[in-house]
Amino acid sequence: MFSTTVITTLGRESLARAVESVLSQDLVVEDFEIIVTNDSGHPLSPADWQCSDRVTVLHTNRRERSVIRNMAAAIARGRYLHFMDDDDWLLPGALSELHTVARSTDAKWIYGTSRLVDGHGKKITDHHIGIHGNIFAQVVAGEWLPLQSAVVDTELYFEVGGFDWRLIGAEDKDLCRKASLRTDFASTLALIACITRDRATTTTPYHHATTRSVWSRDLRLDESGAFNRMRTSAQDDYWRGRLVRAYSTCVFWNLQNRAFLRAIGRAGEASAGLLSSGLSVFTRNFWRALIHSHTRAGVM
């Protein structure tokens, strides 16, 4: 089986659109399945899609989304995992495109273009960061790869420990960072999914996202081989500056949390990153990356 799509829901009306967008995929060479995690604590309204033999429904009672995603992954049969919320949906041909890329690469994370839409389904922008291979520095230092437009190898998912329930609001970024430390990424420019960006209806706690993203960064930079992976993926002036900034933000994070020895260690790594940047330190792009917040690349 190629993939398992995990859709988390609190029973919103948009769930039917999300499920049906997966059921209507034209992947004919392999099978796929859907696991709906109903975390509302109440039964779902009856719907035709519930009769499909491709759909399994798990009922939970207001558990954290990382916990229920990990539960669903534990019973998934697909070689790849795909995650959506109930207000997102796949575009026609999405799974077929991801399947084609998966057959042509050893990368264990495959992603495509995401279409960001408002609460009425109107296009805001298309998003694709346009990078592949070793992208550890990029995802640690600011890039965003939406899970809705990606599949991750199931074995890799469990190897890195799945979603970290402590990082609510940044758990998606954290999973991407853990994976990019261990595997290369492959991509396609094809549109894969529509992702709703509506603060009025979202269930994501964005007020915690920034703080927990820095926490995630500090955790991943503490893993074996992280500095070398960062250094080899930062291949131009801009990303060398972002590397130094990533370690520097962790210095302040650890000082705020009174982890003084860790702060000293991060300062040493920031200094090593500065030294390894060579002539890049004399360029405008390096200092722009070091001083300013990251503007996401690849917004089409």
SEROSE-860938 format. One record per residue (C-alpha): x, y, z. Coordinates in steps of 0.05 Angstrom, whole numbers. Layout:
<pt px="X" py="Y" pz="Z"/>
...
***
This chain:
<pt px="0" py="0" pz="0"/>
<pt px="28" py="68" pz="-20"/>
<pt px="1" py="116" pz="32"/>
<pt px="-42" py="127" pz="93"/>
<pt px="-74" py="196" pz="100"/>
<pt px="-88" py="215" pz="172"/>
<pt px="-142" py="269" pz="179"/>
<pt px="-153" py="299" pz="247"/>
<pt px="-221" py="328" pz="261"/>
<pt px="-265" py="359" pz="315"/>
<pt px="-326" py="343" pz="273"/>
<pt px="-328" py="405" pz="229"/>
<pt px="-371" py="405" pz="166"/>
<pt px="-309" py="411" pz="123"/>
<pt px="-289" py="340" pz="141"/>
<pt px="-330" py="309" pz="84"/>
<pt px="-292" py="352" pz="33"/>
<pt px="-225" py="331" pz="62"/>
<pt px="-241" py="256" pz="61"/>
<pt px="-274" py="257" pz="-7"/>
<pt px="-214" py="294" pz="-37"/>
<pt px="-171" py="234" pz="-17"/>
<pt px="-222" py="180" pz="-37"/>
<pt px="-226" py="212" pz="-107"/>
<pt px="-151" py="206" pz="-121"/>
<pt px="-134" py="170" pz="-186"/>
<pt px="-77" py="128" pz="-158"/>
<pt px="-88" py="63" pz="-196"/>
<pt px="-21" py="28" pz="-189"/>
<pt px="-25" py="20" pz="-114"/>
<pt px="-77" py="25" pz="-59"/>
<pt px="-83" py="78" pz="-5"/>
<pt px="-124" py="87" pz="58"/>
<pt px="-151" py="141" pz="104"/>
<pt px="-152" py="143" pz="180"/>
<pt px="-199" py="196" pz="208"/>
<pt px="-184" py="214" pz="281"/>
<pt px="-247" py="242" pz="311"/>
<pt px="-224" py="280" pz="372"/>
<pt px="-289" py="316" pz="386"/>
<pt px="-312" py="267" pz="440"/>
<pt px="-378" py="259" pz="402"/>
<pt px="-401" py="215" pz="345"/>
<pt px="-392" py="242" pz="275"/>
<pt px="-452" py="260" pz="233"/>
<pt px="-471" py="203" pz="185"/>
<pt px="-438" py="211" pz="116"/>
<pt px="-430" py="168" pz="54"/>
<pt px="-354" py="166" pz="60"/>
<pt px="-360" py="127" pz="126"/>
<pt px="-382" py="67" pz="85"/>
<pt px="-317" py="64" pz="45"/>
<pt px="-272" py="4" pz="60"/>
<pt px="-213" py="52" pz="52"/>
<pt px="-233" py="92" pz="113"/>
<pt px="-221" py="76" pz="187"/>
<pt px="-248" py="122" pz="241"/>
<pt px="-214" py="128" pz="309"/>
<pt px="-253" py="162" pz="365"/>
<pt px="-214" py="200" pz="418"/>
<pt px="-236" py="251" pz="470"/>
<pt px="-200" py="317" pz="465"/>
<pt px="-129" py="292" pz="463"/>
<pt px="-71" py="333" pz="437"/>
<pt px="-65" py="328" pz="361"/>
<pt px="5" py="298" pz="364"/>
<pt px="-19" py="242" pz="408"/>
<pt px="-77" py="223" pz="362"/>
<pt px="-34" py="228" pz="300"/>
<pt px="16" py="181" pz="331"/>
<pt px="-41" py="134" pz="349"/>
<pt px="-65" py="133" pz="277"/>
<pt px="6" py="123" pz="250"/>
<pt px="12" py="62" pz="295"/>
<pt px="-42" py="25" pz="256"/>
<pt px="-26" py="54" pz="187"/>
<pt px="-12" py="5" pz="131"/>
<pt px="18" py="53" pz="81"/>
<pt px="92" py="58" pz="65"/>
<pt px="84" py="133" pz="70"/>
<pt px="44" py="176" pz="118"/>
<pt px="6" py="238" pz="97"/>
<pt px="-27" py="286" pz="147"/>
<pt px="-84" py="336" pz="138"/>
<pt px="-132" py="375" pz="181"/>
<pt px="-207" py="371" pz="167"/>
<pt px="-208" py="440" pz="133"/>
<pt px="-154" py="421" pz="82"/>
<pt px="-162" py="380" pz="18"/>
<pt px="-121" py="344" pz="-34"/>
<pt px="-122" py="367" pz="-107"/>
<pt px="-135" py="318" pz="-164"/>
<pt px="-75" py="276" pz="-182"/>
<pt px="-38" py="292" pz="-118"/>
<pt px="-24" py="221" pz="-94"/>
<pt px="-6" py="198" pz="-164"/>
<pt px="45" py="255" pz="-170"/>
<pt px="76" py="239" pz="-102"/>
<pt px="78" py="165" pz="-121"/>
<pt px="116" py="181" pz="-185"/>
<pt px="168" py="221" pz="-147"/>
<pt px="175" py="168" pz="-93"/>
<pt px="192" py="115" pz="-146"/>
<pt px="248" py="158" pz="-174"/>
<pt px="285" py="177" pz="-110"/>
<pt px="316" py="149" pz="-46"/>
<pt px="291" py="209" pz="-7"/>
<pt px="242" py="192" pz="48"/>
<pt px="205" py="258" pz="49"/>
<pt px="170" py="281" pz="-15"/>
<pt px="133" py="346" pz="-20"/>
<pt px="99" py="390" pz="-72"/>
<pt px="67" py="458" pz="-78"/>
<pt px="15" py="480" pz="-28"/>
<pt px="-42" py="528" pz="-44"/>
<pt px="-59" py="571" pz="16"/>
<pt px="-132" py="592" pz="17"/>
<pt px="-175" py="635" pz="63"/>
<pt px="-236" py="612" pz="102"/>
<pt px="-278" py="618" pz="39"/>
<pt px="-232" py="575" pz="-3"/>
<pt px="-204" py="635" pz="-41"/>
<pt px="-131" py="630" pz="-62"/>
<pt px="-82" py="671" pz="-20"/>
<pt px="-17" py="645" pz="-52"/>
<pt px="19" py="583" pz="-75"/>
<pt px="78" py="560" pz="-32"/>
<pt px="138" py="518" pz="-52"/>
<pt px="208" py="529" pz="-23"/>
<pt px="243" py="502" pz="-85"/>
<pt px="298" py="463" pz="-50"/>
<pt px="315" py="390" pz="-44"/>
<pt px="368" py="342" pz="-19"/>
<pt px="399" py="360" pz="49"/>
<pt px="355" py="418" pz="73"/>
<pt px="369" py="413" pz="148"/>
<pt px="394" py="484" pz="155"/>
<pt px="335" py="511" pz="117"/>
<pt px="281" py="478" pz="158"/>
<pt px="317" py="490" pz="224"/>
<pt px="329" py="563" pz="208"/>
<pt px="260" py="584" pz="183"/>
<pt px="231" py="548" pz="122"/>
<pt px="162" py="516" pz="126"/>
<pt px="143" py="452" pz="89"/>
<pt px="68" py="440" pz="100"/>
<pt px="52" py="368" pz="117"/>
<pt px="-12" py="371" pz="77"/>
<pt px="29" py="371" pz="13"/>
<pt px="80" py="319" pz="33"/>
<pt px="88" py="245" pz="48"/>
<pt px="139" py="218" pz="97"/>
<pt px="166" py="147" pz="99"/>
<pt px="130" py="109" pz="154"/>
<pt px="194" py="75" pz="180"/>
<pt px="229" py="142" pz="184"/>
<pt px="169" py="171" pz="221"/>
<pt px="177" py="120" pz="276"/>
<pt px="253" py="124" pz="275"/>
<pt px="249" py="198" pz="294"/>
<pt px="194" py="187" pz="346"/>
<pt px="135" py="215" pz="309"/>
<pt px="104" py="280" pz="333"/>
<pt px="129" py="310" pz="398"/>
<pt px="68" py="325" pz="441"/>
<pt px="106" py="377" pz="481"/>
<pt px="113" py="423" pz="420"/>
<pt px="40" py="441" pz="408"/>
<pt px="37" py="493" pz="352"/>
<pt px="106" py="474" pz="325"/>
<pt px="99" py="398" pz="321"/>
<pt px="96" py="399" pz="245"/>
<pt px="160" py="438" pz="238"/>
<pt px="193" py="394" pz="290"/>
<pt px="176" py="330" pz="253"/>
<pt px="206" py="360" pz="189"/>
<pt px="269" py="380" pz="226"/>
<pt px="278" py="311" pz="257"/>
<pt px="268" py="279" pz="189"/>
<pt px="315" py="326" pz="152"/>
<pt px="371" py="309" pz="200"/>
<pt px="367" py="237" pz="175"/>
<pt px="344" py="239" pz="102"/>
<pt px="346" py="280" pz="39"/>
<pt px="282" py="311" pz="12"/>
<pt px="253" py="307" pz="-58"/>
<pt px="201" py="353" pz="-89"/>
<pt px="153" py="366" pz="-146"/>
<pt px="126" py="433" pz="-169"/>
<pt px="57" py="402" pz="-178"/>
<pt px="0" py="429" pz="-135"/>
<pt px="-15" py="378" pz="-81"/>
<pt px="-62" py="407" pz="-29"/>
<pt px="-104" py="467" pz="-9"/>
<pt px="-90" py="490" pz="62"/>
<pt px="-139" py="535" pz="98"/>
<pt px="-106" py="594" pz="134"/>
<pt px="-161" py="626" pz="176"/>
<pt px="-144" py="649" pz="246"/>
<pt px="-219" py="654" pz="262"/>
<pt px="-231" py="580" pz="255"/>
<pt px="-163" py="548" pz="265"/>
<pt px="-150" py="497" pz="320"/>
<pt px="-75" py="510" pz="319"/>
<pt px="-50" py="549" pz="380"/>
<pt px="-8" py="600" pz="342"/>
<pt px="4" py="641" pz="405"/>
<pt px="52" py="586" pz="427"/>
<pt px="82" py="571" pz="360"/>
<pt px="142" py="618" pz="360"/>
<pt px="167" py="599" pz="429"/>
<pt px="158" py="525" pz="416"/>
<pt px="192" py="530" pz="349"/>
<pt px="254" py="556" pz="383"/>
<pt px="249" py="500" pz="433"/>
<pt px="244" py="450" pz="376"/>
<pt px="305" py="482" pz="343"/>
<pt px="346" py="476" pz="407"/>
<pt px="326" py="402" pz="415"/>
<pt px="346" py="385" pz="343"/>
<pt px="411" py="422" pz="345"/>
<pt px="429" py="380" pz="406"/>
<pt px="426" py="316" pz="365"/>
<pt px="488" py="279" pz="341"/>
<pt px="513" py="303" pz="274"/>
<pt px="469" py="365" pz="274"/>
<pt px="525" py="417" pz="264"/>
<pt px="557" py="380" pz="205"/>
<pt px="489" py="370" pz="173"/>
<pt px="474" py="444" pz="183"/>
<pt px="541" py="465" pz="154"/>
<pt px="537" py="422" pz="92"/>
<pt px="466" py="444" pz="76"/>
<pt px="482" py="519" pz="83"/>
<pt px="513" py="527" pz="15"/>
<pt px="508" py="601" pz="2"/>
<pt px="519" py="668" pz="38"/>
<pt px="447" py="674" pz="61"/>
<pt px="440" py="605" pz="92"/>
<pt px="507" py="611" pz="127"/>
<pt px="480" py="673" pz="160"/>
<pt px="416" py="636" pz="179"/>
<pt px="458" py="580" pz="209"/>
<pt px="493" py="629" pz="256"/>
<pt px="426" py="662" pz="273"/>
<pt px="395" py="594" pz="289"/>
<pt px="448" py="578" pz="340"/>
<pt px="446" py="649" pz="367"/>
<pt px="371" py="646" pz="381"/>
<pt px="383" py="583" pz="420"/>
<pt px="435" py="619" pz="463"/>
<pt px="381" py="669" pz="485"/>
<pt px="329" py="613" pz="493"/>
<pt px="374" py="576" pz="541"/>
<pt px="393" py="639" pz="579"/>
<pt px="319" py="654" pz="589"/>
<pt px="308" py="584" pz="615"/>
<pt px="369" py="588" pz="660"/>
<pt px="404" py="532" pz="623"/>
<pt px="471" py="567" pz="625"/>
<pt px="516" py="510" pz="605"/>
<pt px="473" py="496" pz="544"/>
<pt px="475" py="570" pz="526"/>
<pt px="551" py="568" pz="529"/>
<pt px="551" py="507" pz="483"/>
<pt px="505" py="541" pz="433"/>
<pt px="549" py="603" pz="434"/>
<pt px="609" py="560" pz="417"/>
<pt px="570" py="529" pz="359"/>
<pt px="549" py="598" pz="334"/>
<pt px="622" py="619" pz="335"/>
<pt px="642" py="557" pz="297"/>
<pt px="588" py="572" pz="246"/>
<pt px="615" py="643" pz="239"/>
<pt px="686" py="618" pz="228"/>
<pt px="664" py="565" pz="178"/>
<pt px="627" py="617" pz="137"/>
<pt px="692" py="643" pz="108"/>
<pt px="685" py="701" pz="60"/>
<pt px="609" py="699" pz="66"/>
<pt px="615" py="743" pz="128"/>
<pt px="634" py="801" pz="82"/>
<pt px="570" py="797" pz="41"/>
<pt px="505" py="834" pz="49"/>
<pt px="464" py="770" pz="44"/>
<pt px="500" py="740" pz="104"/>
<pt px="485" py="798" pz="149"/>
<pt px="414" py="805" pz="123"/>
<pt px="402" py="732" pz="142"/>
<pt px="436" py="741" pz="210"/>
<pt px="400" py="804" pz="231"/>
<pt px="330" py="799" pz="201"/>
<pt px="274" py="749" pz="206"/>
<pt px="268" py="699" pz="149"/>
<pt px="223" py="714" pz="90"/>
<pt px="199" py="648" pz="63"/>
<pt px="227" py="630" pz="-5"/>
<pt px="187" py="599" pz="-61"/>
<pt px="121" py="634" pz="-51"/>
<pt px="92" py="629" pz="-121"/>
***
